[in-house]
Amino acid sequence: MKTKMYLGLIAALTLGLSSCSKDDNSGTTPPAGPCANYTNWATGFQAELTAMTNAATAYATDPTPANCQAYKDAANDYIDALEGVRSCVLASQLTAYNASIQQARDAIAAISC
């Protein structure tokens, strides 16, 4: 059970770190408007990431069903926040972004409480 929890955490963290990259091989830039501050996206998700990390720690320390559900809820909140910037993702990275979101959702759903 803990292995699945950590896989979900890793998937979510990987998504957060890889989907917000400033670099793009096509030389295009992200859309203007709400996406203009794309270099600081990570700070926009800090509260959700901290909540997920705290919930994962609590669950690893005390693997109760309640702590498991709290971890899953926090992880889903983090993924929800990441999905909120879908319109800011470069077109060349959108397929990988969507796949990463789905992988993270699947990993979280696979955690059995």
Secondary structure by P-SEA (a helix, b strand, c coil): caaaaaaaaaaaaaaaacccccccccccccccccccccccccccaaaaaaaaaaaaaaaaacccaaaaaaaaaaaaaaaaaaacccccccccaaaaaaaaaaaaaaaaaaccc
